[in-house]
Amino acid sequence: MFFIEDDGIRLSLELERPEGTGPCPLVIVLHGFTSAKDRPHTILAAEAMRAAGFATIRMDLYGHGESGGEFRKHTLWKWVSNVMAAISWARGLDFVTDIYLSGHSQGGLAAALAAGMEPDRIRGLILRAPAFMIPDGAREGCLLGARFDPDRIPDSFPVIKGLELDGEYLRVAQTIRPEEAMDRFKGPVLILQGDEDDMVPVQVSARAAERYAQCELAVIPGETHHFDRYPEEMTRRIRSFCEKIR
């Protein structure tokens, strides 16, 4: 395990390499909202990448897992800043040939935003149920089942699992335009999506796939948001994509 800092916040990273010690590409793997780097579906995704010859960094983002920061004070921009810090750290590793980003749900959105900001440093994206609808929800006044006045942001608002978020989360989310990040990124993209996902509608991923310059959309029948019904199909798709783009 490694720790790096971003704006005074300590971030926990788990670096794992494929068999052999030669030069290879690396994927920075991001978890989702209220999750962490040690969740089973995230570990399985990273294992599939390593099976294809990629090193992986699973990281805990601001306010989650073993990283610093309060959950209620995390925002998408803080997460994107964390990802950019990890990219800078990874670029200093002597065995890394190319850097890719991967993320689940809100982590998928953060990965896409970071790739749009650093398209010259990111070779490709592997997104699982990316939550591209979060900014629209913040602008419309409905997010994660909570309703609010988008023109009068509350100081805090309740979210799932009895947790609360600071109103700054909504203020930041309202400013984000994922479409701009999609347009800036020209590398290969894989979007994995379950058609029984109750958090990210299939249409959200379908629209993103149409917007990206080169994107493969893989919809898994019967799969949920956390890819816990057919994990072998998720890993097969990831490994196949990685082998194709390496």
KEKEFI-666434 format. One line per 5 residues: number of its first residue (from 1); for each residue y, x, z of C-alpha. Coordinates in pm, whole numbers, plus 50000, padded with zeros to 5 digits. Layout:
residues N
NUM	Y,X,Z; ...
This chain:
residues 246
1	50000,50000,50000; 50352,50117,49919; 50692,50002,50039; 51013,50022,49839; 51361,49895,49920
6	51590,49661,49732; 51937,49606,49877; 51812,49696,50225; 51505,49469,50207; 51162,49632,50237
11	50915,49516,49971; 50539,49550,49997; 50351,49667,49687; 49978,49710,49623; 49911,49960,49341
16	49562,49958,49188; 49441,50155,48887; 49153,50089,48648; 48851,50316,48635; 48952,50665,48530
21	49276,50845,48606; 49433,50885,48263; 49760,50738,48133; 49759,50360,48101; 49990,50057,48088
26	50084,49880,48411; 50144,49514,48500; 50370,49408,48786; 50210,49089,48920; 50422,48830,49101
31	50311,48544,49328; 50467,48198,49345; 50675,47994,49589; 50538,48004,49951; 50260,48235,49832
36	50188,48609,49856; 50025,48896,49671; 49688,48848,49842; 49610,48495,49718; 49270,48467,49546
41	49400,48356,49205; 49654,48641,49200; 49391,48897,49295; 49157,48764,49023; 49432,48780,48761
46	49505,49142,48852; 49134,49228,48839; 49114,49089,48485; 49407,49310,48383; 49241,49619,48528
51	48916,49532,48351; 49115,49560,48027; 49245,49905,48124; 49579,49814,48286; 49696,49935,48625
56	49849,49662,48844; 50112,49631,49113; 50084,49314,49319; 50405,49270,49516; 50537,49043,49788
61	50884,48913,49704; 51181,48847,49933; 51089,48621,50226; 50719,48616,50145; 50404,48796,50256
66	50458,49143,50405; 50804,49191,50253; 51130,49152,50443; 51387,48875,50429; 51382,48518,50562
71	51198,48262,50352; 51482,48011,50382; 51729,48263,50240; 51539,48366,49930; 51683,48280,49588
76	51573,48338,49232; 51833,48611,49185; 51699,48795,49491; 51352,48773,49341; 51473,48902,49004
81	51648,49188,49181; 51319,49267,49360; 51136,49275,49026; 51395,49509,48875; 51356,49742,49174
86	50980,49744,49118; 51031,49818,48748; 51250,50117,48835; 50988,50243,49082; 50705,50197,48832
91	50894,50388,48564; 50875,50692,48790; 50493,50689,48798; 50366,50970,48577; 50059,50784,48447
96	50239,50472,48322; 50271,50434,47944; 50419,50083,47924; 50526,49817,48175; 50433,49448,48159
101	50526,49162,48389; 50310,48876,48510; 50384,48590,48745; 50260,48258,48875; 50483,47949,48904
106	50822,48057,49047; 50701,48416,49007; 50642,48339,48640; 51001,48223,48608; 51122,48539,48786
111	50913,48756,48554; 51056,48582,48248; 51412,48621,48375; 51362,48992,48449; 51209,49047,48105
116	51512,48883,47949; 51737,49122,48141; 51532,49432,48058; 51367,49355,47721; 51379,49724,47628
121	51167,49822,47928; 50911,49539,47934; 50633,49544,47676; 50489,49194,47734; 50450,48895,47965
126	50151,48717,48119; 50273,48392,48277; 50061,48142,48470; 50213,47794,48503; 50568,47937,48492
131	50811,47706,48670; 51080,47698,48402; 51186,47350,48518; 51334,47470,48851; 51690,47526,48719
136	51701,47186,48548; 51578,47023,48869; 51851,47197,49068; 52114,47072,48823; 51972,46718,48824
141	51936,46685,49201; 51557,46677,49237; 51348,46978,49335; 51001,47003,49488; 51013,46634,49573
146	51344,46661,49761; 51647,46473,49630; 52007,46580,49683; 52353,46544,49532; 52379,46831,49279
151	52758,46821,49305; 52755,46849,49685; 52490,47102,49771; 52359,47065,50130; 52360,47361,50366
156	51981,47333,50382; 51712,47108,50243; 51342,47047,50320; 51066,47165,50090; 50687,47162,50102
161	50480,47257,50405; 50758,47166,50648; 50976,47456,50533; 51349,47455,50464; 51562,47642,50212
166	51924,47740,50237; 52155,47557,50000; 52225,47889,49826; 51884,47858,49663; 52008,47550,49477
171	52347,47700,49395; 52181,48002,49237; 51919,47796,49053; 52188,47577,48896; 52335,47883,48719
176	52010,47998,48559; 51931,47934,48191; 51570,48036,48124; 51615,47970,47752; 51852,48266,47727
181	51587,48496,47876; 51325,48358,47635; 51551,48423,47337; 51620,48782,47442; 51255,48877,47484
186	51070,48956,47160; 50746,49104,47296; 50405,48934,47319; 50369,48654,47573; 50067,48469,47714
191	50128,48141,47897; 49831,47998,48089; 49854,47636,48196; 49619,47380,48349; 49642,47029,48209
196	49596,46881,48559; 49877,47085,48713; 50069,46851,48946; 50366,47088,48987; 50442,47232,48643
201	50397,46980,48358; 50214,47104,48050; 50518,47010,47840; 50726,47272,48024; 50494,47551,47914
206	50458,47405,47564; 50836,47410,47512; 50857,47768,47636; 50576,47876,47405; 50761,47731,47107
211	51080,47915,47205; 50935,48264,47252; 50927,48487,46943; 50553,48553,46980; 50364,48350,47235
216	50007,48237,47291; 49972,47916,47492; 49634,47864,47657; 49591,47519,47812; 49279,47501,48032
221	49133,47148,48051; 49087,47018,48406; 49264,47314,48565; 49516,47283,48850; 49835,47466,48940
226	49648,47735,49134; 49370,47796,48881; 49106,47724,49143; 48865,47511,48938; 48788,47740,48644
231	48901,48088,48750; 48655,48249,48509; 48840,48089,48217; 49172,48218,48347; 49038,48572,48382
236	48868,48560,48041; 49194,48459,47873; 49392,48728,48054; 49144,49004,47975; 49126,48902,47609
241	49504,48901,47577; 49539,49239,47748; 49274,49397,47527; 49453,49262,47220; 49800,49388,47305
246	49714,49724,47460
